[in-house]
Amino acid sequence: MFDLPYTHSDPLALALSLDKALCKRVVASYGVPVPVSVVIEDIEDVGSAALPPFPVLVKPAWGGSSMGIRNSARCTSKSELTNQVSALLSGYRQPALIEPFLSGAEVTVGILGTGASARVIGVMEIAPRAAAPDVFLYSLEAKRNYLEEVEYHVPPRLAPQMVERISQAALTAYRALGCRDIGRVDLRMDSDGQPFFMEINPIPGLHPVDGDFPILWRRLGRSYDELILAVLESSAARWGSRIAAS
């Protein structure tokens, strides 16, 4: 609005990325696998909706930062699902998104840059310390207690060919959504080991200690200052001579 240079994605990319259902439609149109999802706007629609088989994952249709994604988001029965949808509709005043709960490994992909210059800087597996891998949910509770509940693996414990496949899927999604400078793409594998796009974080947390992107960056042997500088350099390259003039 103030016509000032700034880092990160523009309002359109942010709005699209944070609308989980629309985001998945765009990403799927570029050939990236996404889980089939259902959006529920009224609790009465639960009974008639074409739901995926249990277990399912229920989360707010809009937003990020794991808001509304608690341990109760994984539902194994119709009653649990109804209670979770009702809580989201009333507590967040927005639709609820229902999708299959994928029981395979979860990974997050860090990306820097814009457009053709965007590049994957690393892939990190997010694994449980105590919970069974096939029921583990990287929920708000798990993130708040990550030192006891979560293990991070860089590189992930996957075959190199799969890491490359995941990297390319993430980069395709990042570019398809028009993200800029920095982003983090979350994918999860199903029981057959096939990766699916879950969501994108166009404004990933950059807390130097517990932000997922800084954790990944740190595991690559890079300093936090280098990360911030990389974001600024990407943005400066986009603004070009205008930055120099100011």
QUIQUI-V185731 format. One record per residue. N is the residue number from 1. RES is the residue in one small letter. PHI is phi in whole degrees, -180 to 180 (none if undefined). PSI is psi in radians with two decimals (NA if undefined). NEAR is the number of other C-alpha atoms within 8 Angstrom. Layout:
BEGIN
{{N,RES,PHI,PSI,NEAR} {N,RES,PHI,PSI,NEAR}}
END
This chain:
BEGIN
{{1,m,none,-0.63,3} {2,f,-91,0.06,3} {3,d,58,0.71,4} {4,l,-109,2.48,5} {5,p,-61,2.45,6} {6,y,-150,2.79,5} {7,t,-87,2.92,9} {8,h,77,-3.13,12} {9,s,-71,2.82,12} {10,d,-83,3.02,8} {11,p,-59,-0.64,6} {12,l,-65,-0.82,6} {13,a,-64,-0.68,12} {14,l,-65,-0.82,12} {15,a,-62,-0.76,8} {16,l,-67,-0.76,11} {17,s,-65,-0.59,14} {18,l,-90,0.00,12} {19,d,-100,1.71,11} {20,k,-60,-0.68,13} {21,a,-70,-0.84,10} {22,l,-65,-0.67,9} {23,c,-58,-0.79,13} {24,k,-65,-0.62,12} {25,r,-63,-0.78,8} {26,v,-66,-0.82,10} {27,v,-62,-0.72,14} {28,a,-63,-0.57,10} {29,s,-68,-0.27,7} {30,y,-98,0.19,9} {31,g,87,0.15,6} {32,v,-88,2.21,12} {33,p,-63,2.32,8} {34,v,-131,2.60,10} {35,p,-72,2.55,9} {36,v,-66,2.31,7} {37,s,-130,2.77,10} {38,v,-128,2.34,10} {39,v,-105,2.20,10} {40,i,-112,2.14,12} {41,e,-104,-0.28,9} {42,d,-140,2.41,8} {43,i,-59,-0.49,10} {44,e,-67,-0.34,6} {45,d,-78,-0.23,9} {46,v,-61,-0.70,9} {47,g,-67,-0.50,5} {48,s,-104,-0.11,6} {49,a,-72,2.60,7} {50,a,-83,1.48,5} {51,l,-82,2.59,7} {52,p,-70,2.82,10} {53,p,-65,2.64,6} {54,f,-73,2.64,9} {55,p,-76,2.70,10} {56,v,-126,2.83,14} {57,l,-112,2.27,11} {58,v,-121,2.23,15} {59,k,-150,2.82,11} {60,p,-58,2.48,14} {61,a,-73,-0.36,12} {62,w,-124,2.72,9} {63,g,102,-3.04,9} {64,g,-153,-2.78,7} {65,s,60,0.46,4} {66,s,63,0.30,8} {67,m,-60,2.22,9} {68,g,81,-0.03,10} {69,i,-105,1.49,12} {70,r,-103,-3.11,10} {71,n,-59,-0.51,9} {72,s,-73,-0.10,7} {73,a,-69,-0.39,11} {74,r,-88,2.01,11} {75,c,-115,2.38,14} {76,t,-114,0.02,9} {77,s,-149,2.89,8} {78,k,-64,-0.64,7} {79,s,-68,-0.74,6} {80,e,-62,-0.72,9} {81,l,-62,-0.81,12} {82,t,-62,-0.74,10} {83,n,-64,-0.72,8} {84,q,-69,-0.76,12} {85,v,-62,-0.76,12} {86,s,-60,-0.74,9} {87,a,-65,-0.68,8} {88,l,-71,-0.74,15} {89,l,-61,-0.72,14} {90,s,-83,-0.66,8} {91,g,-80,-0.54,6} {92,y,-113,-0.14,8} {93,r,51,0.87,7} {94,q,-156,2.87,11} {95,p,-62,2.79,13} {96,a,-106,2.43,14} {97,l,-106,2.26,14} {98,i,-117,2.28,14} {99,e,-146,2.85,13} {100,p,-61,2.49,13} {101,f,-84,2.00,9} {102,l,-85,2.29,9} {103,s,-96,0.05,12} {104,g,-89,-2.91,12} {105,a,-66,2.56,12} {106,e,-108,2.38,11} {107,v,-134,2.72,12} {108,t,-130,2.47,12} {109,v,-117,2.15,14} {110,g,-90,2.32,14} {111,i,-131,2.43,14} {112,l,-124,2.61,15} {113,g,106,-3.08,12} {114,t,-139,2.38,13} {115,g,59,-2.30,9} {116,a,-64,-0.42,4} {117,s,-86,-0.10,6} {118,a,-64,2.48,12} {119,r,-147,2.57,8} {120,v,-78,2.23,11} {121,i,-100,-0.28,8} {122,g,172,2.80,12} {123,v,-125,2.33,15} {124,m,-125,2.27,13} {125,e,-87,2.37,14} {126,i,-111,1.89,13} {127,a,-123,2.66,12} {128,p,-79,2.57,11} {129,r,-83,-0.64,8} {130,a,-122,-0.70,5} {131,a,-67,2.69,8} {132,a,-65,2.36,7} {133,p,-56,-0.59,10} {134,d,-80,-0.09,7} {135,v,-120,-0.02,7} {136,f,-66,2.35,10} {137,l,-127,2.22,7} {138,y,-80,1.23,8} {139,s,-85,3.10,10} {140,l,-62,-0.68,12} {141,e,-64,-0.73,9} {142,a,-65,-0.68,11} {143,k,-67,-0.65,9} {144,r,-71,-0.43,6} {145,n,-119,0.68,9} {146,y,-64,-0.50,9} {147,l,-63,-0.53,6} {148,e,-100,-0.43,6} {149,e,-107,-0.28,11} {150,v,-128,2.48,13} {151,e,-117,2.42,10} {152,y,-112,2.29,8} {153,h,-121,2.06,10} {154,v,-130,1.97,11} {155,p,-72,2.90,8} {156,p,-69,2.81,10} {157,r,-85,1.07,6} {158,l,-133,2.79,6} {159,a,-63,2.53,6} {160,p,-55,-0.64,6} {161,q,-64,-0.64,6} {162,m,-72,-0.67,8} {163,v,-61,-0.70,11} {164,e,-66,-0.73,8} {165,r,-62,-0.76,8} {166,i,-64,-0.73,10} {167,s,-61,-0.78,11} {168,q,-67,-0.66,8} {169,a,-63,-0.76,10} {170,a,-65,-0.75,13} {171,l,-66,-0.68,12} {172,t,-62,-0.77,11} {173,a,-64,-0.76,12} {174,y,-58,-0.83,12} {175,r,-70,-0.66,11} {176,a,-61,-0.60,10} {177,l,-89,-0.04,12} {178,g,73,0.51,10} {179,c,-73,2.69,17} {180,r,-133,2.56,15} {181,d,71,-0.98,15} {182,i,-156,2.57,15} {183,g,-169,2.87,15} {184,r,-134,2.26,13} {185,v,-112,2.24,16} {186,d,-101,2.29,14} {187,l,-131,2.69,14} {188,r,-139,2.56,14} {189,m,-96,2.59,14} {190,d,-86,-3.04,12} {191,s,-66,-0.31,8} {192,d,-93,0.03,6} {193,g,82,0.34,8} {194,q,-95,2.26,7} {195,p,-83,2.50,10} {196,f,-131,2.44,12} {197,f,-67,2.27,15} {198,m,-104,-0.97,11} {199,e,-167,2.98,11} {200,i,-122,2.55,11} {201,n,-113,1.62,12} {202,p,-75,-0.27,14} {203,i,-129,1.15,9} {204,p,-63,2.55,11} {205,g,-59,2.37,7} {206,l,-118,0.42,8} {207,h,-59,2.24,7} {208,p,-65,-0.32,8} {209,v,-101,-0.92,6} {210,d,-116,0.13,7} {211,g,-70,2.39,11} {212,d,-60,-0.73,9} {213,f,-65,-0.83,11} {214,p,-62,-0.58,14} {215,i,-63,-0.82,11} {216,l,-60,-0.83,13} {217,w,-60,-0.75,13} {218,r,-65,-0.66,10} {219,r,-68,-0.30,8} {220,l,-87,0.04,8} {221,g,83,0.36,6} {222,r,-107,2.68,9} {223,s,-87,2.76,8} {224,y,-63,-0.68,10} {225,d,-59,-0.67,6} {226,e,-64,-0.62,8} {227,l,-65,-0.87,11} {228,i,-62,-0.71,8} {229,l,-64,-0.67,8} {230,a,-63,-0.69,9} {231,v,-65,-0.78,14} {232,l,-65,-0.68,10} {233,e,-66,-0.68,8} {234,s,-63,-0.78,12} {235,s,-66,-0.75,13} {236,a,-62,-0.62,9} {237,a,-65,-0.61,7} {238,r,-70,-0.72,6} {239,w,-82,-0.39,9} {240,g,57,-2.22,8} {241,s,-63,-0.40,6} {242,r,-66,-0.66,7} {243,i,-64,-0.79,9} {244,a,-60,-0.70,6} {245,a,-67,-0.54,5} {246,s,-83,NA,4}}
END
